[in-house]
Amino acid sequence: MNLVYLDESGNTGLNFKDTQQPIFVLAAIIIRADKWFSMEKDFYGILRRHFGGKLPDSIELKAMDLRVGRKSFKDLGQKECLAIRDNMLELLLNYEIPIVYQRIIKIKFEEFCEKQYGPGIKINPYIMALPFVCMEINHYLKQKNLNELGMLIFDEQKESFNEAEKSLKTLRLDSNSILKTTNLIEKGFFVDSSKSFALQLVDIAAYYIRKYEEDKLKIKVSEIDKQTFAAIKKLTSKAAQTKTEDIFEWIKQNYIK
């Protein structure tokens, strides 16, 4: 059994013209169940080490909080915050945790929506990205003769809760769906990210994957963020190539009213 945790970065809803976040990324980390307890122990061990052995109340590791030194990290210096970041990426590497993800360039996506469906019609990038990521996860679980099962776990606070539920149901149950998955079981589970070390890890990963993708598109990225790129390259797996036109047609049938 594999536990698959999903989170996004650059989510501005239907605002596709946000110049500060021009790219949307939905990422997933895949953790084998037999690694889960050990990873959780190591995750909190890293945090305790950087906080002198005692964690602040209600601490939650968020990429942006760590990046700018706020909330639980406001009293730590930049050097310490960056060390936590690097230790968390190293944790993913040490456990050989694969990451699959999908990026959406928002301006191009807006142009696609208008061309494909008409002026004024927009789709939340999360809903466009989710089928891609689910198919890639399914491909990973089937490859190398593993043929293992995976369970999807999301942050329950996400605004796209209902849409995600709907798309997952289609992926799972619709016999006519061109996107039917075979190795993802049950429905999606939605949990509080503040109580899930793995959702906090995928939050870190998604943020720096977004920065990595921005850099590839020649968008200015700070040198501090670029320090993570070597780890991101190692962590991100080569995903299956789902036919774009099939995804677009599925979106049209299920979400365009």
Residue, then its C-alpha position, 0 to 999 in steps of 0.5 A: m500500500n502507498l499513501v499519496y499526498l497532494d498539494e499545490s503551489g501558486n493557486t490563485g483560483l480563476n485569477f490567471k493574471d497574477t504576475q507574482q505567481p504565473i505558474f500553478v503546480l499540483a504535486a504528489i509524494i508517494i510514501r510506501a506504508d512501511k516507511w510512514f512511521s519512520m519518516e514521521k519520526d525523522f521529520y519531527g526529529i529534524l524540527r526538534r533539532h532546529f528548535g533546541g529539542k522543544l517544538p513550538d505549540s501548533i507548529e506547521l511547516k509551510a514553505m512560505d512561512l519558512r521562506v520568509g521566517r514567520k509564524s513558528f519560524k519568526d525567531l529563527g534566522q535565515k540560515e536556520c530556516l534554510a537548513i530546515r528546508d534542505n533537511m526536509l528535501e534530504l529526508l525525501l531523498n533519503y527515503e527515495i520518495p518519488i514526486v509526480y507533478q503537473r504545471i500549468i502556465k496560467i496565461k496560456f491556460e486562459e488562452f486555451c479556455e477562451k479558444q476551446y470553450g469561449p470568452g468568459i469560461k474558466i476552469n480552476p487549474y487545480i481541476m485541470a491538473l488533478p487528472f494528469v497527476c492521478m494518471e501519472i500516479n497510477h502509472y507509477l504504481k503499475q510500473k516495474n511490476l509493482n502493481e501496487l495500490g495507492m490512497l490519495i490524501f489531500d489537505e481538507q482546507k482546500e477550496s477545491f474540496n468538492e471539485a476534487e471529490k467529483s473528479l476522483k469519483t469520475l476517475r474511479l467509477d465511470s466505466n466510460s471515462i478515458l481517464k479511469t485509474t486502476n490502482l487508486i483505491e477508495k475516495g480521496f481522504f481529506v485531512d488537516s495539514s497541520k496534523s500531517f507531516a507528509l502534507q507539510l512535506v509535499d507543501i515544501a516540494a510543491y513550492y520549490i517545484r514551482k520555482y524550478e519551473e519558473d526558472k525553466l521559463k526564464i522567470k526571475v527566481s532568487e538564488i536562495d530558491k535555486q539552491t533547491f533545484a539539484a534536489i528537485k531534479k532528483l526527486t521528480s519522476k518521469a511521468a507518463q505522458t497522458k494525451t492532452e486532447d483526452i484530458f481537455e475533452w474530459i474536462k469539457q464533458n465534466y466541468i463546462k456547463 
